[in-house]
Amino acid sequence: MNKNGYFGDFGGFFVPEILVSALKELDREYRSLSTDMEFADELSHLLETYAGRPTPLFSAKNLSKECGGAKIYLKREDLLHTGSHKINNALGQALLAKRIGKTRIIAETGAGQHGVATATACALLGLRCEIFMGEVDVERQKSNCYRMNLLGAKLNVVKGGSRTLKDAINEAMRDYAATSDDTHYLIGSVVGPHPYPTMVRDFQSVIGREARSQILSLEGRLPDALVACVGGGSNSIGLFHPFVADASVRMFGVEAGGKGINSGMHSASVVKGTDGVLHGAMTLVLQDEDGQINETHSVAAGLDYPAVGPEHAFFSRSKRVEYRAISDDEAVSAFHHLSESEGIVPALESAHAISFASKLANDMSREQSIIVCLSGRGDKDVNQIAAMEGKL
Ligand SMILES: *Cc1c(COP(=O)(O)O)cnc(C)c1O
């Protein structure tokens, strides 16, 4: 990344003038805190004693045996407090906000998972919290709305536009432009204008740092491949980043292929997207010829986003990371398969990564190993799948 927040041709700072000074201040503050040992120690302490780090690296022997081929290891982010990797970033940014004197946090959420992680971090650190959520999403995610309220957050229901995530993002940006003196905008993935893609990546890189030292002590060598699902791209970048310089390690980002990548009903922004600006960054976007954003679809709500973090666009162009799509049906089948073979119910998002890794393992040899980021647990998805299968 260069100093204006570009990764090759991607990234940058495409925001209305009214946001420029707030983002420049955030960039300055983040740069100075990122070398502050006291801040790093405080965050590590919270990650250990509150969130549950380090997470185990589990050798999935049953799954590996069935796939035949490479050994599959699961990085167990599903075991963290609140059920996914999102807490790593929520705690990092909330602590940063507190250190730089902000008293109020805003965030937007689609499925509600990032809203819950943010409300959790704010409850812990004594920060006021307001969550923006589209009216349609509020209807679909009632229990997460209740959880956010329970944690002391105020929910702002967005009634404009399509009343979903992208409208909630617009509303949060508008609020931030007016309130940045006392407010921090806590973005949930490696998306948005500089410095968010870098800052969120740094907070999530704890996943890859731990995985690297764990695999070295278990296998005595680096893994041959890394696999993670890509929505905005934060759990994947977090796993990949500490291995980027290791040329022998192949990396695979797995996107939501939905009902098929030629069906128009998917969220495969890298596999099918084109260069464009969305939410403050130049990146790969699912859009029509006029630059209007396409409707997206995935069985996994956390992957249902029409763009991807700019660093992924860069890794795709430079070919350091390979991107693949896994369909809804393949993900649901992996959701069942991991539950039965290892007694681990994965989040539907993570099930995309499991599905791809199972195929990849089969093409590799027994001496080789793969680390899959199990980004979250599937408890949140059990009712949805049971209803889809007519079992409720
Ligand atoms: C939100 C979410 C994702 C997608 O977000 P990334 O920023 O791409 O990591 C993946 N898995 C789970 C469990 C999630 O909650």
The ligand as an ORCA input file, in Angstrom:
! r2SCAN-3c Opt
* xyz 0 1
  C     -19.357    -11.420      8.115
  C     -18.871    -12.783      7.959
  C     -18.071    -13.180      6.852
  C     -17.756    -12.267      5.704
  O     -16.973    -11.156      6.003
  P     -15.433    -11.025      5.598
  O     -15.160     -9.583      5.832
  O     -15.304    -11.416      4.158
  O     -14.659    -11.908      6.482
  C     -17.594    -14.480      6.821
  N     -17.882    -15.366      7.785
  C     -18.640    -15.039      8.851
  C     -18.918    -16.077      9.890
  C     -19.157    -13.752      8.975
  O     -19.921    -13.445     10.044
*
